[in-house]
Amino acid sequence: MLSENKQKRLNVLRYGLLVVCAVAFALGTSMVYIGGGRMLPAVLQGILLTVEMAVLCTIIYFLYRAYLEKSERGGR
């Protein structure tokens, strides 16, 4: 179990990664729509970009959580 301070840091990271995924969808969709003027390909591209970012954010989250847990055991 993480200390309260480290859990707060993990919560901030989780919120930030959620915002990154939302912004990735908005930017991915809007850029393709502005460039091509077609909604369906724009939404599909936005979803694809969001899934890629979600996978990357999930990896970052678990790596950071493992780092915090390791530093917790180390007594830092």
Beta strands, then each sheet from edge to edge (+ up, - down):
end
